[in-house]
Amino acid sequence: MALGAGNGGLRNRFRGYSGARPDVVRLLPAEARRVLDVGCGAGMTAALVRERCPAVHVIGLEPSEELAAHAAKQVDEIIVGRVDDDSVLGALAAQAPFDVIICADVLEHLAEPLPVLQALAGQLSPGGCLITSIPNVRHLSTFIALGLLGTWPARDRGIHDRTHLRFFARRDILRLGAEAGLKPSCERRNVRLIESKAWTLVLAKVMDFWPLRGFVTFQYLHRWTRAVDERGA
């Protein structure tokens, strides 16, 4: 069941943590059958996953009990906990393998994202994929805040969310994936001149060329597959 117009209050209440991510869902292969949504929020993205993959079985993982209670209406199974908790990773391993694992705006909230990503990569089915969405700290807004205003832009959401523990530019993301034994099969970007202002998308597209591309990108999306070692394993 999708969260429709009657759930506007829910969307507003959990703004930034529960919104549907059609940009992420577009990276899912339509034939996916088992999907793990890490940090699933209120389950709005899971509802879109069902629309794209009708026969899918979705497992949601969410640390907030309140959000998880809403997500339970959208997923087949819900696990309450943090993905960097060893017991949670063990519970996920018991559910593996997964055709798709979604980590949308999750890894930057972890003190040590690499071992978590390595563990999740090991839970993919043969030919499965892992999808990440990670904010780009190289965005123009960082340079304006630090260079012109002389302060770190701690905010309630977005690139400079004050709950972020790690910060990434594109090369950092690619390095993290490689160290986790993954290789990118698709890359997409969300662009805006001012991250919080949708109308700046037009201006950002005008500037969306090298060497300015990294400054107007506020989010990198990647679809990853497991890297094949020299033995083909």
N, C-alpha and C positions, 0 to 999 in steps of 0.2 A: 504494500500500500504506500503510495507516494504521499509526501507531505504537501498538501495543496494550500489553497488560499486561506483556509481556516486556521492555518498554522503560522500566520504572519507574526503572532506574538512570540512564538517559539524561535522563529528566525531572528527577530530583533533581540530577544533575550540572550541568545548565544551567538550573536553576530561575530563573525570571524573564526568561530570554532565549529559551526554546525552547517554552514552553507553547502549547497550542492556544488559539485565540481564537474560540470560537463566537459571541461578541457581535459581533465584527468581521465574521465570515462571514455573519451574518444580514443585514447591510447590502448584500450582493452581489445584483445582479439575477440571477435564475436562468438567464437567457438569455446570460450572459457567455461568450465563447469564448476570449478572450486576456486573461490576468490576469498582472500583474507584482506579485510580493510583495517589497517592499523591506525588507531586514532580516529575512529569512525564518527566521532561526534554524535549528533542526533540521528544519524543514519540517512541523511538526505542524499549523499552520494551513492549509498547502497541502493536506494530506490532507483536511481538512474542506471546503475549496473544491471538491475533486473530488466529494465526496458531494453537495454542493449543485448543482454544475454538471457533470454527468457528461461532457459533450463538451468540457470546458475544456482549454486548453493553458496550463500554468502555467510562468512563468519566475521563478526565485528569485534574489534578489541578497543576498549575505551577506558581510560583511567577514572573519569568522572562518573560516579554512580548515577547522578541525575541525568546526564546526557545518555548514559547506557540504557536507562529505563525507557527513554524515547526511541533509541536505536533498536531496541529489542522488537519493536513493531515492524521494522524494515528488514531485519536480517533473520537468517535461519537459526543462528546461534550467536550469543553475545558472551564475551569474556570481559570481566571487569578487572583492570590492572594495567600496569605500565609495561611496555614492551622491553624495557631494560631490566626487568625483574627476572631473575633466573628461573623462578617457579613458573612464571607466565610463559617464558620461552619454552620451558619443558612441556607445558600444556599445549602450546602451539605445535610443537614437534609431534605430539601424539595425534594431532589432527592432520598433519602433513601427509602427502605432498599437496601443494596448491598450484593451480594453473597460473594464477595471478596473485601477487601480493602488492597492495597499494600502501605507500607511505607518503601521503599528501601533507606536507608541512608538519612533519613529525621529527625528522632527524636533527633539525636545529634546536630542538628542545631537549636533547640528550647530552649528558656530560661526555659520554663516550659512544658516539654513533657507530664507529667501525665494528666493534665486536657484535653489535646488534645486527648490523647489515650483513655481516658474515654469516651469522646464525640464520637469518631469514633467507639468504641466498641458498643455503643448504637445504631449505625446506621447499624449494621449487620442484615441480614435476619436470621430467625430461621435456625440453622445449618450452618450459614455462617462462614467465617474465615477471619482473619486479618494476613497478612504476613509482617514481619519486617526483615530488614537487618541492623545490627548495628555493627560498628567497635569495636574491642576488644582492649582496652587500655593496657591490661596485656601482650600484645605481646612483644616478646624479644626486639624489636627495642626501646621500651620505656625505658627498663632497661639499654640498651647500652647508650642511649642519656643522661639519668639522672645520672646513676651510674658511667659511664666511662667518658663521656664528660662534665657532670655537667651543662646541659642546657636542656630546654624543646624543643622538636623537632617540632617547628611550620613549616608546609610545605604547599604546594599549594593544596594537595589532600591527600586522604587516611586517616589512623588512626589519624594522627596529623594535619589534615586540620586546618588551622588557623581560619576558620570560624566556627568551632565547638564550641558550648557553653556548652555542656555536654559530659562527658566521661564515658564509661561503660565497666565493665568486665562482665563475664557471670552471676554472682550472682546478679549484679545490673540490668541486663536485665530481669532476672526471677522475681525479686522483683517488677520492674516497671510493668510488665505484670500482676502480681497478684494484685497489687494495683489498676490497671485499670479494674479489674473484668474479667481477661482473664486467660486461662490455656493453656500451650503449648501442642500441639498434635504431633508436629514434630520438631526436631532440626537438623540442618546441619551446617557444618563449612567449611570455605575456609581457607586453610593453605598455608603458605609460610614461609621460614626462613627469607627472606628479602621481605617485602610486595611488593615492586615495581619491583621485579625480578622474572618473571615467572619460570625461570630455577631452582629456589630454592624450587619449589614444591616437587621435588624428595627428597631433603635433609629433608624437613619438614615432609614428610610422614615417613621417617626413624625414626624421633624423635617424631612421633605422638602417644604417649602413656603416661599414667599417670606416674609421675606428670608433664611431660613436655608439655602436650596437650595444656594447656592455653597459653603457651609461643610461640607456632607456629601457633596458630589460629589468623588470622587478621580480620575475620568477622564471626559473628554468624547470622544464618538465623533461624527464627522460624515461624511456622504456629500456630496461636492461635485460640481458639474458646472461646465463652463466658462461664464463669464458671457458674455452676448451683448452686443456693443457696439451703439452707436446705428445702425450701418449694417446690423446683423443678421448680421455676419460671425462 
